[in-house]
């Protein structure tokens, strides 16, 4: 019975010795194991767009980062790892006269900072360019004299600054970075040779000669765990940067030393003693030691297996909720302990409550160990709360967009279900639009335009750019948070549902908030992307007018519907009178009129007449003409073409939304 355990021990040893090196391969991309910052987004076909297809003179910046830090230095052996990466990319332009600025592959100790657009390549912040610590290979498509670029088609190595220490013209190997063709790059660093090589080719076959080669010792810059990824930027151009696939690996760490040699014996000391005769007693001692190790080794291995099995079974029996939860979510968000969240919220004290909703209370959390501030959403003790918790966690954990509330982590202990988000200093949009008492911060016209565009951008991402379409189902001003710069962040995915792009919409019982619900959704409970568009239209009218979706008339008991009210003014040729009086006319009438008409077109009673959210975004960015809106609000007649099966959802969804 000894050979089998020995094989297992050898296998375990091989696992241990290879654990120091890291490797991964993405033949195509999903949202798993990746962080998308800024304008980077997942496209159909498993591609990553680092920048947006936006019109001149807008600029764009985005990053794609492998979410786990990678170890490049082993303190025990004092060895720096070598690394190798390859990826395919394309840089294209919708307008040949508009170009710049390119993309980079980088290693950085920071996975949170979004770099500035333009010549900063989305890599560093323009306000603090010298504070960044990174290694990057840039594929630069614009000549920028500020950084001493040789031309607008070069590859360069950047270390802690964007003035490259070495560059090479890509045309030396007949590569046009802006051709729009698929280009494959290989970047190899061998620490033992102190050499960095960069190869480029239009094919997937690695060329024999590197485009850029440099003798350099990078070990001084790789002492910390590093994040690896890509960044790109534009500056008033229509350049589009796509990443198609990516592989990465580190190598060169020494194997784990055997426990049978507790002392660090050098090669010279070994060679010095090999010529000394070994006595018979020593040989016998070695045989006995070998026999003892042969018996004790497998026994120890099986003891470890037994202990591991016992602990695993105990955990499986005692933590069913946590295990169920972990199966629902993607890797990435941190698991907080209940004790940590309890302390950060002062025991969930009432003074820390910053919001209330169907899910439960939201508390401000201050983490004393790091000084960070978060928002903790605490569930109610009910099955519905758990179901909504799982829905929100499984969806938002896999989404990355600058206009989404970022999920930091979660906790499932002591019968509690908690989500931890970034703290939004300016609270929810409804609190600023309708302050109580009316002496709060007044949102300027530029803030309101930015909110309209940002919300359209994130909905376009959810509807058309995710691997699976996400229908939010509860878009309203109280679910739109504002960060320190009054940028909108959409949150509360407890009512959202994932659906494949090529499948019919999910039918559910009606869920959401009155005033924001589309007529067909109220009638049939059928959630589609057009029901989200309707809710978006109501929000935009609320932002422009400063009025609630449904509110009581002054000195009257009559309730006024915001959409009907604005449409009535439009029919009288007085739509500008719908503008928020608190703005005191501090806006361009043309821009206000456009925003109000976009709101009406989105809130059209007939879902077929509503624009897609992508079209809305183009209109707001002056890339498309506004959609004609009838002077009188159209009436809508419902048919009974749906069957009973269309109106009944599955059991889980019914329980969630009933």
N, C-alpha and C positions, 0 to 999 in steps of 0.2 A: 504493500500500500504506500510505500515511500515515494515512488517516482511521481505520482500525481501531485501531492503537496509541493514537491520540489519545483515542478513546472509552474504551479500557482505562485510560489514564492518568486521565481524568476520573472514571471509576468508582472507581479506587483512591483518588483525592483525596477523593471523597465518603465513602468508607469511613473514611478517616483523620479527616475533619472530624466525623463522627458518632460516633467511637469514645469521645469523652469522656462521652457521656450513656449512661445505663443504663435498660433497660426489660425487664419480663417480665410474663407473664400466665399464671395458673393457672386455667383454666376448671373444673378439678377437681384434686385433689391425689394425688400418689404420694409415695414417699419420696425421689425425686430432688431434689437441690438444696435440701433442707430439713433443718433440725436440729430435733428434737423433744426438749424437756427436761421433766423431771418427769412429770406425769400426762398430758401431751398424747399423743395417739395417732391413728393413721390408722383411719378407720371405713369400713365398706362403702359404696360409692357415691362414694368419693373425697372424703369430708368429713374435716375435722380436728376432733377433740374436744380442747379445751384442758384440760378437767377431767374427772374420772371420775364415773360414776353411782354414787356411794357413799351410804351411809346416814348419818343423823344419829347421833352428833355428830361424825362424821369431817369432815376438811377436805381440800381438794385444791388443787393449784397446778400450772400447766403453761405452757409457752411454745412457740411456733412461730416459727422464725427462718429467713430466707433465708440460706443458708450462706456466700455471698460478701459481703465488705464492699463498700459502695458509696461512691464518691467524690462528695463534695458541694462540695469547694473546690479551685480551680485556683490554685496559688501563682504560676504564671507570669503569668497575667492578673489575679490577685487578684479572681476572680469566684466567688461562691457560687451553686450551682445552685438553681433552683426545683424543686419536686417535686409530683407528683400521684399519689394512690392511690385505689382504690375496692375495696370488698369487700362480700360479703354474709355476714350472720351471724344467729344466733338465740340467744336466752337463754330457756330454759324451766325449769320446775320440776316435779318429780314430786310435790312436796308444796307446795300453795299457801301454807301457813303458814311455810314455810322458804324464805328468799331471801337473796341476796347471794353474791358481792360485785361481780361485773361483769368486764369485759374491757377491754384497752387495745390500741391500735396504737402502737408505739413505734419510736424511733430511738435506738440506744445504741452506744457504743464497745465494749461487752462482749457476747459471744455465748455465755458459759459459765455465768454466774450465774443460778441459779434463784431467783426471788423467793419470799417467804413467802406462805402463804395468808392469808385474811382481808382486812382493809382494805388490805393491801399489794399486792393485785391481781396477785400473782405477778410483780411488777415489781422490787421491791427487797427486800433482806434485812432482816428486822425488827431484827436485832442491829446492823446498820450502815446505817441508812436514809439517812444524810447523805453516804455515800461514793459513791453512785450518780451517774452522769452520763448523763442521758437527756432526750429529748423524748417526750412521750406524749399522745395524746388518749384520755381514759378514757370508757368507757360504763358508768357506775356504777349498780348496781342496789340499793344499800343506803345508807342515811343513816348516815354514820360521823362522829360529832362530833369524833373525834380529828383528822380532817383537814378540819374545817369544811365538810362537805358540806351543800348547801342542801336536798336531799331524796334519796329513793331512786330517782330516775329522771332522771338528768342526764348531760350531756356536759361535759367540762372539759379544759382544757389544763394539763398538768403539766410543769414544767421542773426537773429535778434534785430534786424533792420531790413528795409526793402531796397537798399542800395546793394545789389548783388556783389558777392566777392569774386564771382566768375560767371561769365555768360558764354553762350554759343548760339550762333545763328542757325535756326532750324532749317533754313534753305540749304545748308551745307550737305544735308541728306535729303534734299528735295521735299521737305515737309513744309506745307503751308498750314499754320495753326488755325487760320480763319477759313479754311476751305469748306468746312461743314462735313468733311469726310471723317470716317471713324479712324482714330489714331490710337495706337497702343503704346504705352510707355512702360519701361522697366527701370526701377531705381534700386541699385544694389550698393550696400555699404559693407565692406569686409574689415572688421576691426583689427584683425591680425596683420593685414597688409596696409591699413590706414588709407584705403582707397574708396572713393565714391564714384560710381559710374551711372550715367543716365543714357538710356537707349530710346529711340523713337522709330516707329515703323507704321506704314499704312496696313500692314498685314499682321497676323497674330504670331508670326515667326520672329523670334528675337534676332536682330541683326548681329553680325560678328563684331562690329566696331561701335563703341559708344559715341554718341553725339557730344557728350560732355564727360570729361574724366578729370579727377582732381585728387592729388595726394593730400589727405587731411585727416587729422585725429579728432574725431567727434566725441570721444569718450568724455571730454570735459563738459559737454553739453547734455549728456545723457545720464546724469547722476540720479535723477528723480524718475519716478514713474511718469510716463508720458501718454498723452492722447494723440491718436493719429486720425487724419481725415483730410478733407478737401475744402477749399474756399474759393469764391469767385466774386467778381464785381463788374458793374458797368458804370459808366459816367455819361449820362445823357445820350445813351446809345441803345440799340436794339439787339445787342449781342446776347446769344443764348448759349449756356454752358451745360452740357449733359455728361453724366457719368454712367456708363453702361454696365460695368462689372468691376470687381476689385478683389485681389488676393494680397495677403500680407503674412509674413512670418519673421520671427526672430530665431537666431541660432547662434551657437558658439559657447553657451554655458557649459561648464564642466559637469560631468555626471556626479550625483550625490556620492560622497565617500562611504565606503563600507564601514559598518560599525565594528568589524573585527580588527580594524586598525585605528585605535583611538588617537594615536599620535600622528602628527603631520610629518611623515618620514620623507625626506627629499630623495631624488634619484641618486645623488652621490652617495648617500648613506646606504642605500640598498646595494649599490654596486660594490661598496667597500666590504660588506659582510657576506657576499655570495660565495667567496672563495674559502670560507672557514668550514672545516669538516663538521658534520652534525652527528652527534653521538646516537647510539641505539636508543638510549633512554629518552632522548629528545624526540626521536621518531615515534616511539611508543606513545609519548605524551601527545604528540600531534594526532596520532590515530585515535586515541581516546577522546581528544578534543573534537575531532571530526565526527566520531560516532555520536558523541553527546549533542553536537550541533545538529546532526542529521535527525536525531529523535526530538530534541527540544524545539527545533525550528518549526516543523509541521505542527507540533502540539500548540506552540504559541500562536501560530497562524489560525488554528481552529478555535482557540480561545477568543482571539480577537473577533473572528467571524461570529461566534456565539454571542459575545457582548454586543456587537454591532446589530445583530438580528434582534436581540432582546430590546435594545433601546429603540430600534426602528418600529417594532410592533407596538411598544408602549406609546410612542409618539403618535402612531397611526390611530390608535384607539382613543387617545386623550385629546387629539387636536383635529377632529373631523372638519370643523368649520374652517380652520386655517388652511387645511389641505385642499378643501373644495375651492377656497378662494384663490389659492396659488395656481390652481389649474385654470382659472378663468383669466388671469392677467398675464401680460407679456413681461419679460424680464426688463428691468430698468428701474422703476420707482423703488425707493428705499423702504424697507419694513421698519417702522418705528416701534419702540416698546410702549406699552400703555403707561408705564411709569414715567417715561420721558415726556409724553404728551400731557399727562396729568400735571407734572411740575411746570411745564411751559405755559399752561393755561390757568395756573394757580388753582388747580383742582376743579377745572371747568366752572370757574366762578362767574356769577351773573354779570359782574362788571367787565368781563372779557368778551361778552357776546357782541358781535358786530353784524349779525344778520340772522334771520330766521326763514325757514322755508319748509316745503312739504317733507323734505328729507330729515330735517332737524335743525338744530342751532349751529351757527358758525362762530368760532371763538378765535380771538387773536392769541397767537402763541409766540412767546419769546423764549428762544433756546439759549440758556445761559452759557452753555459750553462753547458755542460758536458766536453768540451775539446775533444770530439770524432771527428774522421774524417770519412767521408763517400764519396761515389761516387753516384752522382745523374744523372740518365739517363732521359733526357727530350725529349718528343715526338715532332714530327712535327705536325702541325695543319692539320690533314687529317683523313679521315675515316680509311685508311690503318693503320695509326699510332695508332689509338684507338684499332683496331682489334688486332694488334700485341701486344699492351700493355696488353690487356685482356688475350691474349694467354700466354704471358710470366708470368704474375702475377698469373693466375690460376694454372699454372704448377709448377713453382718454389716455390710458397708459401707452397706447400705440400711436398717438397723434402728436405731430410737431408742427406748430405754426406760430408766428410771432403774435397773432391776435387770438390765441387760445390761452386760457388760464393754465399755467404749467403745473402739472402734478408733481409734487416732491416725493410723496410716499403714502403709506397706508398702515393701518394697524387693525388687527382682529383679535382682541383679547377680552376676557372677562365679560363676554356677551356683548361687547361694544364693537361697532363698525365705524371706523374713522378714516377720513381722507385728509391729507395734508397738502395744501396748495401754497403757491407764492402769495405773499400778502400784497394786496393792492391798496396803496396809500390813499387813493381818492375814492375808494368805495365803489358802490354800484351807480350806474348811469341814472337810474330813477331818483336817487337821493339828491343828485345835482340838478336834475331837470325840475323836480318838485320838492324843493327844500322846505323843511318845517323846523322853526319858523322861516319865513322867506328872507333870510339874510345870509344865505350860504354863498358858495363860489358860483359865479355866473360863467357858464360855458360860452366862450367866444365863438364867433362864426367859423373861424379856422378850426377850432376844436371840433365843432359839429360836422364840418365837412370831412375831417380826418376820421371821425367815428363812423360816418356813413361808408367811406371807402374801405376802412379796415374791416368792418363787419361784412361787407360784400366780399372782400378778399378771402376771409376765413370760411365763409359759406361756400364760395367757389371751390375751395380746397376740400371741404367735407363732401360736397355733392359730386365733384368731377375728378379730383386729383388723388383721392385715397385709393388704396388697393380695393377696399369695399366702400361703397357709398354710405355715408352717415346722414340720416335724417334726424335733425335735432328735436323737433316737435314742441319745443317750449321756448322759442325766441321771444324775449321781452326785455325791457330796460332793466329790470331787477336782476337779470341773469347776464348782464353785460357789465363787466368790471372795468375800472379805469386805473391804469398804472400811474406812476409819478409824473409822467409827461402827458397824461390824459389820453393815452392810446387805448383803444378798446380791446378788451380780452373777453371772449365768449366763454362762459362756463356752464355748470349744471347740466351734465349729460345723463342725469338719472332717468330721463324720459326718452333718450335717444335710442335708435335702433340701427344696427348694421344691416346692410343688404347688398347683394351682388349687383353690379352695375347693369348686368344684362337680364335681371329678373324683375318681375312685376313688383310693385310696391307692397309692403306688408299691410294687411288690414288689421286694425286694432280697434278696441273701444276708445272713445275719445278721451284724450288726456291733454292737459295744457291749461292756459289761462284765458278766460273770457275777454274779448276785446281784441285779442291777437289771433284768434282761430279763424281759418278760412271757412267760407260757407259750406263747401263740400265736405270738409272735415267734420263740421258740426252735424251735417246730415248723415254721413255714412261712416265716419270714423276712419276714413282712408287716408293715411299719411303718405305724402309724396314730397319730392323736392319743391313742388309748386306750393304746398302748404307752408313750407318754410319761407318761400318767397313772399307769400301773403303777410306772414308775421313780420318779415323784414320791412315790408312796405309800411305797416302800421308803426313800427319803431322809427322809421325815417320821418314819417309825418310828426310823430311825437317829438323827435329831436328838433325839427324845423319850427314847430309851432309852440313847443313848451306846454302842450296840453296832454292830459291823459287820454287813453283810447276811448274810455267811456267816463263822462263826468256830468255832474248836475249843473244845469244852467244857473247863473246868478239870479237870486230872488225868485226862484222857481223850483218846482219839484220835477221838472222835465229833464230826462237824461239825454245827453247829446253824444252821438257816435262821431268820433273824430274823422273817419273816412267820409261819412256823409256830409259833415260840416265843411271840410275842405273842398269836396266835389261841388257843393252848392256854391261856394265862393268862386270856384273856377268857372262854373256855368254862367255866373254874372260878370265874368271878366275881372274879378277882384281877387285873384288867387294870392297876390302879394300881401293882402290884408291878413292872411293866415299866419304870417311870420310872427315869431315870438316877440311880443311888444317890449320885452326886457332888453332886446338887442338894440333898441333905439335906432333902427335903420342902419346899423353898422355892418352892412353886407352889400354885395353887388346884387341888384335885382335879378339880373340874368341867371346868376348862380342859384339864388333862392328859388326862382321859378323852376329851374331845372330839377332841383332836389325835390320840390313838392310834386312835380309831374312824375318823377321816378317813383315816388311813394305811391301816387295814385295808380300808376300802371302796374305796380307790384300788387296792390290791393284790389285789383280788378275782380269782380265777382266770379267771372268765368276763368277757371284755371288755365284753359287753353290760350287765353289772351294775355296771360302774364309772361313777361320776359324771363329767360333763364338768368340766374344770378351772374353768370359770366358776362351776359350782355349788359346787365346793370353795371358791372364793374367797368366795362369798356366805356359806357356812357359817362360815368362819373369821372373817368380819366381822360375824357375828351377824345376817345378813340373810336366812337360810334355816335351816330345821330340819335337823339331822343325818340322814343316810341310815341306815335300819335295817341292822345287820350281823348275819348269822346267828351263833349261838353256836359252831357247828362250821364249820371251814373246808370249803367245798364242794369236791367232787371235780370234775374236768373230763375229758370224753372228746372226743378230736379225731376229726373226720370226715375223709374223703378227698375232699371235694367240690371241692378246688382242682385245676386242671389243671396239666400241666407248664409251660404258658406262664405261669401265674400265679406260678410259683415261680422263674422265670428272669428276671433283670434284664437291662438293656441292657449292652453291652460295657463302657462307661465305669464304670458303677456296680459291675459285677462285679470289675473290676480294682481299684477303690477299696477294696472291703469284703471281698474274699476273704481 
